[in-house]
Amino acid sequence: MNALTIVLGFIGVPQVILIVVVLLLLFGGKKIPELMKGLGSGIKEFKNAAKEDQPADKKTEEDKKE
């Protein structure tokens, strides 16, 4: 069995509801959208940085395709 399947197998609807309630209590309703926005922009920046760190060979091949 896959380790991810084992971990996700233990997470059900009641556990997800509990996690959401705890997050609401900790951060409040107004703070959560700000946190998600920050998380999304952080992931976007990480992806852009990963694209910039590609080897020069791959960059020139991608430029030729465009």
Phi and psi restraints in degrees (range 20) as a CNS / XPLOR table:
assign (resid 1 and name C) (resid 2 and name N)
       (resid 2 and name CA) (resid 2 and name C) 1.0 -74.6 20.0 2
assign (resid 2 and name N) (resid 2 and name CA)
       (resid 2 and name C) (resid 3 and name N) 1.0 139.8 20.0 2
assign (resid 2 and name C) (resid 3 and name N)
       (resid 3 and name CA) (resid 3 and name C) 1.0 -62.0 20.0 2
assign (resid 3 and name N) (resid 3 and name CA)
       (resid 3 and name C) (resid 4 and name N) 1.0 -36.9 20.0 2
assign (resid 3 and name C) (resid 4 and name N)
       (resid 4 and name CA) (resid 4 and name C) 1.0 -64.7 20.0 2
assign (resid 4 and name N) (resid 4 and name CA)
       (resid 4 and name C) (resid 5 and name N) 1.0 -39.0 20.0 2
assign (resid 4 and name C) (resid 5 and name N)
       (resid 5 and name CA) (resid 5 and name C) 1.0 -63.7 20.0 2
assign (resid 5 and name N) (resid 5 and name CA)
       (resid 5 and name C) (resid 6 and name N) 1.0 -39.2 20.0 2
assign (resid 5 and name C) (resid 6 and name N)
       (resid 6 and name CA) (resid 6 and name C) 1.0 -64.5 20.0 2
assign (resid 6 and name N) (resid 6 and name CA)
       (resid 6 and name C) (resid 7 and name N) 1.0 -45.9 20.0 2
assign (resid 6 and name C) (resid 7 and name N)
       (resid 7 and name CA) (resid 7 and name C) 1.0 -66.3 20.0 2
assign (resid 7 and name N) (resid 7 and name CA)
       (resid 7 and name C) (resid 8 and name N) 1.0 -46.5 20.0 2
assign (resid 7 and name C) (resid 8 and name N)
       (resid 8 and name CA) (resid 8 and name C) 1.0 -71.7 20.0 2
assign (resid 8 and name N) (resid 8 and name CA)
       (resid 8 and name C) (resid 9 and name N) 1.0 -20.4 20.0 2
assign (resid 8 and name C) (resid 9 and name N)
       (resid 9 and name CA) (resid 9 and name C) 1.0 -67.0 20.0 2
assign (resid 9 and name N) (resid 9 and name CA)
       (resid 9 and name C) (resid 10 and name N) 1.0 -26.3 20.0 2
assign (resid 9 and name C) (resid 10 and name N)
       (resid 10 and name CA) (resid 10 and name C) 1.0 -87.2 20.0 2
assign (resid 10 and name N) (resid 10 and name CA)
       (resid 10 and name C) (resid 11 and name N) 1.0 -10.6 20.0 2
assign (resid 10 and name C) (resid 11 and name N)
       (resid 11 and name CA) (resid 11 and name C) 1.0 -97.5 20.0 2
assign (resid 11 and name N) (resid 11 and name CA)
       (resid 11 and name C) (resid 12 and name N) 1.0 116.5 20.0 2
assign (resid 11 and name C) (resid 12 and name N)
       (resid 12 and name CA) (resid 12 and name C) 1.0 -120.0 20.0 2
assign (resid 12 and name N) (resid 12 and name CA)
       (resid 12 and name C) (resid 13 and name N) 1.0 -169.9 20.0 2
assign (resid 12 and name C) (resid 13 and name N)
       (resid 13 and name CA) (resid 13 and name C) 1.0 -61.8 20.0 2
assign (resid 13 and name N) (resid 13 and name CA)
       (resid 13 and name C) (resid 14 and name N) 1.0 -45.0 20.0 2
assign (resid 13 and name C) (resid 14 and name N)
       (resid 14 and name CA) (resid 14 and name C) 1.0 -61.3 20.0 2
assign (resid 14 and name N) (resid 14 and name CA)
       (resid 14 and name C) (resid 15 and name N) 1.0 -36.5 20.0 2
assign (resid 14 and name C) (resid 15 and name N)
       (resid 15 and name CA) (resid 15 and name C) 1.0 -68.6 20.0 2
assign (resid 15 and name N) (resid 15 and name CA)
       (resid 15 and name C) (resid 16 and name N) 1.0 -38.9 20.0 2
assign (resid 15 and name C) (resid 16 and name N)
       (resid 16 and name CA) (resid 16 and name C) 1.0 -65.1 20.0 2
assign (resid 16 and name N) (resid 16 and name CA)
       (resid 16 and name C) (resid 17 and name N) 1.0 -42.6 20.0 2
assign (resid 16 and name C) (resid 17 and name N)
       (resid 17 and name CA) (resid 17 and name C) 1.0 -61.8 20.0 2
assign (resid 17 and name N) (resid 17 and name CA)
       (resid 17 and name C) (resid 18 and name N) 1.0 -42.2 20.0 2
assign (resid 17 and name C) (resid 18 and name N)
       (resid 18 and name CA) (resid 18 and name C) 1.0 -61.4 20.0 2
assign (resid 18 and name N) (resid 18 and name CA)
       (resid 18 and name C) (resid 19 and name N) 1.0 -42.4 20.0 2
assign (resid 18 and name C) (resid 19 and name N)
       (resid 19 and name CA) (resid 19 and name C) 1.0 -63.0 20.0 2
assign (resid 19 and name N) (resid 19 and name CA)
       (resid 19 and name C) (resid 20 and name N) 1.0 -43.1 20.0 2
assign (resid 19 and name C) (resid 20 and name N)
       (resid 20 and name CA) (resid 20 and name C) 1.0 -63.8 20.0 2
assign (resid 20 and name N) (resid 20 and name CA)
       (resid 20 and name C) (resid 21 and name N) 1.0 -42.9 20.0 2
assign (resid 20 and name C) (resid 21 and name N)
       (resid 21 and name CA) (resid 21 and name C) 1.0 -62.9 20.0 2
assign (resid 21 and name N) (resid 21 and name CA)
       (resid 21 and name C) (resid 22 and name N) 1.0 -43.8 20.0 2
assign (resid 21 and name C) (resid 22 and name N)
       (resid 22 and name CA) (resid 22 and name C) 1.0 -63.4 20.0 2
assign (resid 22 and name N) (resid 22 and name CA)
       (resid 22 and name C) (resid 23 and name N) 1.0 -41.9 20.0 2
assign (resid 22 and name C) (resid 23 and name N)
       (resid 23 and name CA) (resid 23 and name C) 1.0 -62.5 20.0 2
assign (resid 23 and name N) (resid 23 and name CA)
       (resid 23 and name C) (resid 24 and name N) 1.0 -41.8 20.0 2
assign (resid 23 and name C) (resid 24 and name N)
       (resid 24 and name CA) (resid 24 and name C) 1.0 -63.1 20.0 2
assign (resid 24 and name N) (resid 24 and name CA)
       (resid 24 and name C) (resid 25 and name N) 1.0 -40.0 20.0 2
assign (resid 24 and name C) (resid 25 and name N)
       (resid 25 and name CA) (resid 25 and name C) 1.0 -68.4 20.0 2
assign (resid 25 and name N) (resid 25 and name CA)
       (resid 25 and name C) (resid 26 and name N) 1.0 -38.5 20.0 2
assign (resid 25 and name C) (resid 26 and name N)
       (resid 26 and name CA) (resid 26 and name C) 1.0 -73.0 20.0 2
assign (resid 26 and name N) (resid 26 and name CA)
       (resid 26 and name C) (resid 27 and name N) 1.0 -45.7 20.0 2
assign (resid 26 and name C) (resid 27 and name N)
       (resid 27 and name CA) (resid 27 and name C) 1.0 -106.9 20.0 2
assign (resid 27 and name N) (resid 27 and name CA)
       (resid 27 and name C) (resid 28 and name N) 1.0 -21.4 20.0 2
assign (resid 27 and name C) (resid 28 and name N)
       (resid 28 and name CA) (resid 28 and name C) 1.0 84.0 20.0 2
assign (resid 28 and name N) (resid 28 and name CA)
       (resid 28 and name C) (resid 29 and name N) 1.0 159.9 20.0 2
assign (resid 28 and name C) (resid 29 and name N)
       (resid 29 and name CA) (resid 29 and name C) 1.0 -67.6 20.0 2
assign (resid 29 and name N) (resid 29 and name CA)
       (resid 29 and name C) (resid 30 and name N) 1.0 -31.3 20.0 2
assign (resid 29 and name C) (resid 30 and name N)
       (resid 30 and name CA) (resid 30 and name C) 1.0 -81.3 20.0 2
assign (resid 30 and name N) (resid 30 and name CA)
       (resid 30 and name C) (resid 31 and name N) 1.0 -26.8 20.0 2
assign (resid 30 and name C) (resid 31 and name N)
       (resid 31 and name CA) (resid 31 and name C) 1.0 -81.1 20.0 2
assign (resid 31 and name N) (resid 31 and name CA)
       (resid 31 and name C) (resid 32 and name N) 1.0 -27.7 20.0 2
assign (resid 31 and name C) (resid 32 and name N)
       (resid 32 and name CA) (resid 32 and name C) 1.0 -63.1 20.0 2
assign (resid 32 and name N) (resid 32 and name CA)
       (resid 32 and name C) (resid 33 and name N) 1.0 -45.4 20.0 2
assign (resid 32 and name C) (resid 33 and name N)
       (resid 33 and name CA) (resid 33 and name C) 1.0 -60.1 20.0 2
assign (resid 33 and name N) (resid 33 and name CA)
       (resid 33 and name C) (resid 34 and name N) 1.0 -35.7 20.0 2
assign (resid 33 and name C) (resid 34 and name N)
       (resid 34 and name CA) (resid 34 and name C) 1.0 -65.1 20.0 2
assign (resid 34 and name N) (resid 34 and name CA)
       (resid 34 and name C) (resid 35 and name N) 1.0 -40.7 20.0 2
assign (resid 34 and name C) (resid 35 and name N)
       (resid 35 and name CA) (resid 35 and name C) 1.0 -64.4 20.0 2
assign (resid 35 and name N) (resid 35 and name CA)
       (resid 35 and name C) (resid 36 and name N) 1.0 -42.2 20.0 2
assign (resid 35 and name C) (resid 36 and name N)
       (resid 36 and name CA) (resid 36 and name C) 1.0 -67.0 20.0 2
assign (resid 36 and name N) (resid 36 and name CA)
       (resid 36 and name C) (resid 37 and name N) 1.0 -37.9 20.0 2
assign (resid 36 and name C) (resid 37 and name N)
       (resid 37 and name CA) (resid 37 and name C) 1.0 -63.5 20.0 2
assign (resid 37 and name N) (resid 37 and name CA)
       (resid 37 and name C) (resid 38 and name N) 1.0 -43.1 20.0 2
assign (resid 37 and name C) (resid 38 and name N)
       (resid 38 and name CA) (resid 38 and name C) 1.0 -64.6 20.0 2
assign (resid 38 and name N) (resid 38 and name CA)
       (resid 38 and name C) (resid 39 and name N) 1.0 -39.3 20.0 2
assign (resid 38 and name C) (resid 39 and name N)
       (resid 39 and name CA) (resid 39 and name C) 1.0 -64.9 20.0 2
assign (resid 39 and name N) (resid 39 and name CA)
       (resid 39 and name C) (resid 40 and name N) 1.0 -43.2 20.0 2
assign (resid 39 and name C) (resid 40 and name N)
       (resid 40 and name CA) (resid 40 and name C) 1.0 -63.3 20.0 2
assign (resid 40 and name N) (resid 40 and name CA)
       (resid 40 and name C) (resid 41 and name N) 1.0 -43.2 20.0 2
assign (resid 40 and name C) (resid 41 and name N)
       (resid 41 and name CA) (resid 41 and name C) 1.0 -68.6 20.0 2
assign (resid 41 and name N) (resid 41 and name CA)
       (resid 41 and name C) (resid 42 and name N) 1.0 -33.1 20.0 2
assign (resid 41 and name C) (resid 42 and name N)
       (resid 42 and name CA) (resid 42 and name C) 1.0 -65.6 20.0 2
assign (resid 42 and name N) (resid 42 and name CA)
       (resid 42 and name C) (resid 43 and name N) 1.0 -40.9 20.0 2
assign (resid 42 and name C) (resid 43 and name N)
       (resid 43 and name CA) (resid 43 and name C) 1.0 -66.3 20.0 2
assign (resid 43 and name N) (resid 43 and name CA)
       (resid 43 and name C) (resid 44 and name N) 1.0 -40.3 20.0 2
assign (resid 43 and name C) (resid 44 and name N)
       (resid 44 and name CA) (resid 44 and name C) 1.0 -62.0 20.0 2
assign (resid 44 and name N) (resid 44 and name CA)
       (resid 44 and name C) (resid 45 and name N) 1.0 -43.8 20.0 2
assign (resid 44 and name C) (resid 45 and name N)
       (resid 45 and name CA) (resid 45 and name C) 1.0 -64.0 20.0 2
assign (resid 45 and name N) (resid 45 and name CA)
       (resid 45 and name C) (resid 46 and name N) 1.0 -38.9 20.0 2
assign (resid 45 and name C) (resid 46 and name N)
       (resid 46 and name CA) (resid 46 and name C) 1.0 -63.1 20.0 2
assign (resid 46 and name N) (resid 46 and name CA)
       (resid 46 and name C) (resid 47 and name N) 1.0 -42.8 20.0 2
assign (resid 46 and name C) (resid 47 and name N)
       (resid 47 and name CA) (resid 47 and name C) 1.0 -64.5 20.0 2
assign (resid 47 and name N) (resid 47 and name CA)
       (resid 47 and name C) (resid 48 and name N) 1.0 -41.5 20.0 2
assign (resid 47 and name C) (resid 48 and name N)
       (resid 48 and name CA) (resid 48 and name C) 1.0 -64.3 20.0 2
assign (resid 48 and name N) (resid 48 and name CA)
       (resid 48 and name C) (resid 49 and name N) 1.0 -39.9 20.0 2
assign (resid 48 and name C) (resid 49 and name N)
       (resid 49 and name CA) (resid 49 and name C) 1.0 -66.5 20.0 2
assign (resid 49 and name N) (resid 49 and name CA)
       (resid 49 and name C) (resid 50 and name N) 1.0 -37.0 20.0 2
assign (resid 49 and name C) (resid 50 and name N)
       (resid 50 and name CA) (resid 50 and name C) 1.0 -66.5 20.0 2
assign (resid 50 and name N) (resid 50 and name CA)
       (resid 50 and name C) (resid 51 and name N) 1.0 -36.6 20.0 2
assign (resid 50 and name C) (resid 51 and name N)
       (resid 51 and name CA) (resid 51 and name C) 1.0 -66.6 20.0 2
assign (resid 51 and name N) (resid 51 and name CA)
       (resid 51 and name C) (resid 52 and name N) 1.0 -38.2 20.0 2
assign (resid 51 and name C) (resid 52 and name N)
       (resid 52 and name CA) (resid 52 and name C) 1.0 -70.2 20.0 2
assign (resid 52 and name N) (resid 52 and name CA)
       (resid 52 and name C) (resid 53 and name N) 1.0 -23.4 20.0 2
assign (resid 52 and name C) (resid 53 and name N)
       (resid 53 and name CA) (resid 53 and name C) 1.0 -89.1 20.0 2
assign (resid 53 and name N) (resid 53 and name CA)
       (resid 53 and name C) (resid 54 and name N) 1.0 9.9 20.0 2
assign (resid 53 and name C) (resid 54 and name N)
       (resid 54 and name CA) (resid 54 and name C) 1.0 -67.0 20.0 2
assign (resid 54 and name N) (resid 54 and name CA)
       (resid 54 and name C) (resid 55 and name N) 1.0 150.5 20.0 2
assign (resid 54 and name C) (resid 55 and name N)
       (resid 55 and name CA) (resid 55 and name C) 1.0 -60.8 20.0 2
assign (resid 55 and name N) (resid 55 and name CA)
       (resid 55 and name C) (resid 56 and name N) 1.0 156.4 20.0 2
assign (resid 55 and name C) (resid 56 and name N)
       (resid 56 and name CA) (resid 56 and name C) 1.0 -62.0 20.0 2
assign (resid 56 and name N) (resid 56 and name CA)
       (resid 56 and name C) (resid 57 and name N) 1.0 -33.1 20.0 2
assign (resid 56 and name C) (resid 57 and name N)
       (resid 57 and name CA) (resid 57 and name C) 1.0 -60.8 20.0 2
assign (resid 57 and name N) (resid 57 and name CA)
       (resid 57 and name C) (resid 58 and name N) 1.0 -45.4 20.0 2
assign (resid 57 and name C) (resid 58 and name N)
       (resid 58 and name CA) (resid 58 and name C) 1.0 -69.6 20.0 2
assign (resid 58 and name N) (resid 58 and name CA)
       (resid 58 and name C) (resid 59 and name N) 1.0 -35.7 20.0 2
assign (resid 58 and name C) (resid 59 and name N)
       (resid 59 and name CA) (resid 59 and name C) 1.0 -63.2 20.0 2
assign (resid 59 and name N) (resid 59 and name CA)
       (resid 59 and name C) (resid 60 and name N) 1.0 -43.8 20.0 2
assign (resid 59 and name C) (resid 60 and name N)
       (resid 60 and name CA) (resid 60 and name C) 1.0 -67.7 20.0 2
assign (resid 60 and name N) (resid 60 and name CA)
       (resid 60 and name C) (resid 61 and name N) 1.0 -35.8 20.0 2
assign (resid 60 and name C) (resid 61 and name N)
       (resid 61 and name CA) (resid 61 and name C) 1.0 -64.6 20.0 2
assign (resid 61 and name N) (resid 61 and name CA)
       (resid 61 and name C) (resid 62 and name N) 1.0 -40.7 20.0 2
assign (resid 61 and name C) (resid 62 and name N)
       (resid 62 and name CA) (resid 62 and name C) 1.0 -68.3 20.0 2
assign (resid 62 and name N) (resid 62 and name CA)
       (resid 62 and name C) (resid 63 and name N) 1.0 -37.3 20.0 2
assign (resid 62 and name C) (resid 63 and name N)
       (resid 63 and name CA) (resid 63 and name C) 1.0 -65.7 20.0 2
assign (resid 63 and name N) (resid 63 and name CA)
       (resid 63 and name C) (resid 64 and name N) 1.0 -35.4 20.0 2
assign (resid 63 and name C) (resid 64 and name N)
       (resid 64 and name CA) (resid 64 and name C) 1.0 -67.7 20.0 2
assign (resid 64 and name N) (resid 64 and name CA)
       (resid 64 and name C) (resid 65 and name N) 1.0 -34.4 20.0 2
assign (resid 64 and name C) (resid 65 and name N)
       (resid 65 and name CA) (resid 65 and name C) 1.0 -67.8 20.0 2
assign (resid 65 and name N) (resid 65 and name CA)
       (resid 65 and name C) (resid 66 and name N) 1.0 -33.0 20.0 2
